[in-house]
């Protein structure tokens, strides 16, 4: 059950598959398919960086210069409510968004807050089968956030120590 980073090629394949079916899933859920919504989901799916709403706005604005921040925020919430995206690291400064809704976990650099997707085989099954409730809480799902220091931040620390 060793955690492994999800490779870029896996991320690309997943994103292409999800984007190809996005329109159909929206129709099934009664969601309007707008050019802005498509641009936002494309931005989420093409990014492995788990962007903030502001980063999504800046990216989408290049294609749709008149889109508002409020539209991006509302659309991200709609996508999360519809199961097309999810919020990550709710306890940090601002919400980050992930277009990957398949079961996976995250490693977060405690210095620069970079986030990477992590696969932990059998973790979901083990966590969720171990308990259906905790006290008076009914368990709906689980997500592991591993706190770490990324290679870039480690290099900065090493550079400072040798000065």
C-alpha positions as CSV (number, residue, x, y, z in Angstrom):
1,X,0.0,0.0,0.0
2,X,2.8,2.4,-0.9
3,X,1.7,5.9,-2.0
4,X,2.8,6.8,-5.5
5,X,2.5,10.1,-7.4
6,X,0.0,9.9,-10.3
7,X,2.0,10.3,-13.5
8,X,1.4,13.1,-16.0
9,X,0.4,10.6,-18.7
10,X,-2.2,9.0,-16.4
11,X,-3.5,12.5,-15.6
12,X,-3.7,13.4,-19.3
13,X,-5.6,10.1,-20.2
14,X,-8.0,10.6,-17.4
15,X,-8.6,14.3,-18.3
16,X,-9.3,13.4,-22.0
17,X,-11.7,10.7,-21.0
18,X,-13.6,13.0,-18.5
19,X,-13.8,15.9,-21.0
20,X,-15.1,13.7,-23.7
21,X,-18.0,12.6,-21.5
22,X,-18.6,16.0,-19.8
23,X,-21.3,17.2,-22.1
24,X,-23.3,14.0,-21.7
25,X,-23.0,14.0,-17.9
26,X,-24.2,17.6,-17.8
27,X,-27.3,16.7,-19.9
28,X,-28.0,13.8,-17.6
29,X,-27.9,16.2,-14.6
30,X,-29.9,18.9,-16.3
31,X,-26.9,21.3,-16.3
32,X,-26.7,23.9,-19.1
33,X,-23.6,23.4,-21.3
34,X,-22.2,26.9,-21.8
35,X,-18.9,27.9,-23.4
36,X,-17.8,29.3,-20.0
37,X,-18.6,26.0,-18.2
38,X,-16.6,24.1,-20.9
39,X,-13.7,26.4,-20.6
40,X,-13.7,26.1,-16.8
41,X,-13.8,22.3,-16.8
42,X,-11.1,22.2,-19.5
43,X,-8.9,24.4,-17.3
44,X,-9.5,22.1,-14.3
45,X,-8.8,18.9,-16.2
46,X,-5.7,20.2,-17.9
47,X,-4.1,21.4,-14.7
48,X,-2.3,19.1,-12.4
49,X,-1.7,22.1,-10.1
50,X,-5.1,22.1,-8.3
51,X,-5.7,25.8,-9.2
52,X,-7.5,28.4,-7.0
53,X,-10.6,30.0,-8.3
54,X,-8.5,33.1,-9.1
55,X,-6.1,30.9,-11.3
56,X,-9.0,29.4,-13.1
57,X,-10.4,32.9,-13.7
58,X,-7.1,34.1,-15.1
59,X,-6.9,31.1,-17.4
60,X,-10.5,31.2,-18.7
61,X,-10.4,34.9,-19.1
62,X,-7.9,34.5,-22.0
63,X,-10.5,32.6,-24.0
64,X,-13.5,34.5,-22.5
65,X,-12.3,38.1,-21.7
66,X,-15.7,39.2,-20.4
67,X,-16.2,36.4,-17.9
68,X,-16.5,37.6,-14.3
69,X,-14.9,36.2,-11.1
70,X,-18.4,35.6,-9.7
71,X,-19.3,33.4,-12.7
72,X,-16.1,31.4,-12.2
73,X,-16.8,31.0,-8.5
74,X,-20.4,30.0,-9.1
75,X,-19.5,27.6,-11.8
76,X,-16.8,25.9,-9.7
77,X,-19.4,25.5,-6.9
78,X,-21.9,24.0,-9.4
79,X,-19.3,21.6,-10.8
80,X,-18.4,20.5,-7.3
81,X,-22.1,20.0,-6.4
82,X,-22.6,18.0,-9.6
83,X,-19.6,15.8,-8.8
84,X,-17.6,17.1,-11.8
85,X,-14.9,18.7,-9.6
86,X,-14.0,18.8,-5.9
87,X,-12.5,21.2,-3.5
88,X,-9.1,20.3,-2.1
89,X,-7.3,21.5,1.1
90,X,-10.3,23.2,2.6
91,X,-8.2,24.1,5.7
92,X,-5.6,26.2,3.8
93,X,-5.7,29.9,2.8
94,X,-8.1,29.4,-0.1
95,X,-9.9,26.5,-1.7
96,X,-8.1,24.7,-4.5
97,X,-10.1,22.8,-7.1
98,X,-9.5,19.4,-8.7
99,X,-11.1,18.1,-11.9
100,X,-10.1,14.6,-11.0
101,X,-13.0,13.1,-9.1
102,X,-11.7,9.5,-9.2
103,X,-10.6,8.2,-5.8
104,X,-7.2,9.6,-5.1
105,X,-5.3,11.5,-2.4
106,X,-3.0,14.5,-2.2
107,X,0.5,15.3,-1.1
108,X,0.9,19.0,-0.1
109,X,4.1,20.9,0.3
110,X,3.9,22.7,3.6
111,X,6.1,25.5,2.3
112,X,4.9,26.5,-1.2
113,X,1.5,24.7,-1.0
114,X,2.1,22.8,-4.2
115,X,-0.3,19.8,-4.5
116,X,0.2,16.6,-6.3
117,X,-2.2,13.7,-6.8
118,X,-1.3,10.5,-5.1
119,X,-2.5,6.9,-5.6
120,X,-2.7,4.8,-2.5
121,X,-3.9,1.4,-3.6
122,X,-6.7,0.0,-1.4
123,X,-6.7,3.0,0.9
124,X,-10.3,4.0,0.2
125,X,-11.6,0.5,0.6
126,X,-9.7,0.0,3.9
127,X,-10.6,3.3,5.3
128,X,-14.3,3.1,4.4
129,X,-14.8,-0.5,5.2
130,X,-13.2,-0.1,8.6
131,X,-16.0,2.3,9.7
132,X,-19.4,3.4,8.5
133,X,-19.7,5.9,11.2
134,X,-17.5,7.8,13.8
135,X,-19.4,8.8,16.8
136,X,-22.6,10.5,15.5
137,X,-21.0,11.2,12.1
138,X,-22.0,9.0,9.1
139,X,-18.9,8.5,7.0
140,X,-19.4,9.5,3.4
141,X,-15.9,9.3,2.0
142,X,-12.3,9.9,2.9
143,X,-9.3,11.7,1.5
144,X,-5.8,11.6,2.7
145,X,-3.6,14.7,2.7
146,X,0.0,13.9,3.1
147,X,2.1,16.9,4.3
148,X,5.6,17.1,2.9
149,X,8.3,19.3,1.5
150,X,8.7,19.3,-2.3
151,X,12.0,18.9,-4.0
152,X,12.2,22.6,-5.0
153,X,11.6,23.8,-1.4
154,X,14.1,21.2,-0.1
155,X,16.7,22.6,-2.5
156,X,16.1,26.1,-1.3
157,X,16.6,24.9,2.3
158,X,19.9,23.1,1.4
159,X,21.1,26.3,-0.4
160,X,20.4,28.4,2.7
161,X,22.2,26.0,4.9
162,X,25.4,26.0,2.8
163,X,25.6,29.8,2.6
